[in-house]
Amino acid sequence: MIDLTGLRVVVTGGSRGIGAACCRSFAKTGAVVLVQYLASDDRAGAVLRELRRLSEAPHAVFRCDVTDLDQVRKLFDFVEGRWGGLDCLVNNAGVWVHDPLADLQPERLQATLAVNVVGPFLCARCAIPLLMSSKDASIVNVSSTAGQRGEPFYSAYAASKGALISATKSWSSELSPEIRVNAVAPGWVDTDMTADALSGERRDEVLASIPLHRIATPEDIAGSVLFLASPLARHITGEILNVNGGSVLIG
């Protein structure tokens, strides 16, 4: 087991799915975790209670809109006041919406880009002063295979995740050597976000397209995030770690 005792981590979109799995995985290694969320007090509270059962570290929860700079500033002011610094930011908050190009409305495009691109930019910007004081600082962005190969009927989402991959590479050079920046690019993952898309015959089709013949769990993705945030990855920056069961072979 990786030992991250004392590591201070902010996970955006931490109240469900991949984000919640990341929060639990970090807590199991001894890290102290802040669960950022927007919509569900109940879900965020449930994750926080889980974290407190896993360890006695001063875990926290904070509600804010990652697309609003003033709210994001308040989030990291809270982190500084609570922990005195930060070691890792996991940019996980995101939206995945079915939007055929012929029907795509400008407001839907803007909303997708706001959460999936603007949010990570604002969070990274506000986290930098805290991360710069860490001895082993990192940012881990949660992208997608859609950002590498495109995704029909989800082109706004694919474009946003492609932008996050480009940002990862740009930030890794800009912020070196003080802050490592990497991304994970999941394929299909069993979450409430994908539940409808992975129902019935479609699930069988997806399984047939994955050489490992299984759909990832949120914990599968969290393990990769944990690795990139840990000292095991201390000489890795600017990389996109594909976690897709072999379905998209992108080196």
Buried (B, 14 or more C-beta within 10 A) or exposed (E): EBEBEEBBBBBBBBBBBBBBBBBBBBBBBBBBBBBBBBEEEEBBBBBBEBBEEBBEBEBBBBBBBBBBBEBBBBBBEBBBEBBEBBBBBBBBBBBBBEBEEEEBEEEBBEBBBBBBBBBBBBBBEBBBEBBEEBEBBBBBBBBBBBBBEBBEBBBBBBBBBBBBBEBBBEBBEEBEEEBBBBBBBBBBBBBEBBEEEBEEEEBEEBBEBBEEEEBBBBBBBBBBBBBBBBEEBEEBBBBBBBBBBEBBEEE
